[in-house]
């Protein structure tokens, strides 16, 4: 079968590798849609593991099931996730599934940027879901990133009536905006340096869109929202965005850091100013099974309409072009790789 082997961000080669063999409790899936994620381009994280096949936002059809698989059969349309919790440790039992050690030890074989993948038994059991016939494979591939959004806002304590600001308005920011709107946000704004992303945020329902380097940004937000922002979501792991959140959050509000920074980045701030503000700071990574099911429901019933977020669909042979587009971040939101195209 064909697979896109990642060597670095500018060197992704389509190579022939064997179709994985499956064992007891496992599934062989034909990959129909696989979303490109910004995290796929984090070279500091990927290079030590290269060469490897990336791709974790996947939807496809079951080709074959191993002995003991009861809830799925050949021909089923599914989505599946690469990281799953154990559901039995201290962290899982206290609703902290995404810090469970199992999360980072589970994975696909080889990855979503391939024609077929093996879903290990633990992923079949805890991270695989039937895709409704009304939902396309492309739409289904959003279940994993939207599941991360669902979890992030839930654990950070978002409540209806809060105002929400998103710093970094790429696809993750847009998903956060749409989900917050669907859950009753009173006001939403997008903040970025990219005109295309800001116009996209307005298209998908943001009340306002502001350039992050606008010297009057704080006053403009106060004018529109009557106060600063209750719930700030930072979807860009860069120093200006990380620090700007502290200037835009209302006293007693919440900052959700949704994206990682470079490994050696250190966050420094005036502790007493933070202490007096009463601001809650939290972070979120990955999604648990319940979050994925919620995401699928939101997609199925168009509470979060992901179809229009897809700006490009590419065959596996053009995946290098997709990586370049995500890296340049100019005029694309979501790029879907269709291995069968």
Order of alpha helices (4+ residues) and beta strands (2+ residues): beta-beta-beta-alpha-beta-beta-beta-alpha-alpha-beta-alpha-beta-alpha-alpha-beta-alpha-beta-alpha-beta-alpha-beta-alpha-beta-alpha-beta-alpha-beta-alpha-beta
